[in-house]
Amino acid sequence: MVFFSICGAGETMLCPELPELTHGLLKQGHFVNITTNGTITKTIDSIILNTSSEERSRLQIAFSFHYLELIRLNLLDRFFNNVAKI
């Protein structure tokens, strides 16, 4: 087993291959950490809803909290809804 930390240059959850990559690593028994700004609900749902409880035990999602940017873009509620989902 290996620990993979996935963090993009920009928003990690915008990478269209991320759900497939994450699921593949988890199915192979690896641990996966994904760092996100917490605003891309569709990708978060795709990753969370398609993983077993055993795979989720090896998945960590780290949220970077950019308060002023979330306020400016009116995304604060979305951020906290996604945090609660995780």
C-alpha positions in Angstrom: 0.0 0.0 0.0 1.1 3.5 -0.9 -0.1 6.9 0.3 -1.0 9.2 -2.6 -1.5 12.9 -2.1 -3.3 14.6 -5.0 -3.1 18.4 -5.1 -3.4 20.4 -8.3 -2.0 23.7 -9.5 -5.4 25.3 -9.2 -8.5 23.4 -8.1 -7.8 19.7 -8.0 -11.4 18.6 -8.5 -11.5 20.3 -11.9 -9.4 17.5 -13.4 -11.8 15.3 -15.3 -9.8 12.1 -14.7 -9.7 12.6 -10.9 -12.7 10.3 -10.0 -11.4 7.4 -12.2 -7.8 7.9 -10.9 -9.0 8.0 -7.3 -11.3 4.9 -7.7 -8.4 3.0 -9.3 -6.0 3.7 -6.5 -8.5 2.9 -3.8 -9.4 -0.4 -5.5 -5.7 -1.4 -5.5 -5.7 -0.9 -1.7 -3.8 2.4 -1.6 -4.5 5.4 0.6 -5.5 8.7 -1.1 -5.6 12.3 0.1 -7.2 14.9 -2.2 -6.7 18.6 -1.4 -9.6 20.8 -2.7 -11.2 24.2 -2.2 -14.5 22.3 -1.6 -16.6 24.0 -4.3 -16.8 21.4 -7.1 -19.8 19.4 -5.8 -20.2 17.2 -8.9 -16.7 15.7 -8.6 -16.9 15.3 -4.8 -20.2 13.5 -5.3 -18.7 11.3 -8.0 -15.8 10.3 -5.8 -17.8 9.8 -2.6 -20.9 8.1 -3.9 -19.0 5.6 -6.0 -16.7 4.3 -3.3 -17.4 1.5 -0.8 -17.2 2.1 2.9 -13.9 0.1 3.0 -12.4 2.3 0.3 -13.7 5.5 2.0 -11.7 4.4 5.1 -8.6 5.0 3.0 -9.7 8.3 1.4 -9.0 11.6 3.0 -10.3 14.9 1.5 -8.5 18.0 2.8 -10.2 21.3 2.4 -8.3 24.5 1.9 -10.4 27.4 3.4 -10.1 30.6 1.4 -12.7 32.6 3.3 -12.5 35.9 1.4 -12.5 34.2 -2.0 -15.6 32.1 -1.0 -17.4 35.2 0.1 -16.4 37.1 -3.0 -17.7 34.3 -5.3 -20.8 33.6 -3.1 -19.6 30.0 -2.5 -19.4 29.8 1.3 -22.6 27.8 1.7 -21.5 25.4 -1.0 -18.2 24.9 0.7 -19.7 24.1 4.1 -22.3 21.8 2.5 -19.5 19.8 0.9 -17.6 19.7 4.1 -20.6 18.4 5.9 -21.1 15.8 3.1 -17.6 14.4 3.7 
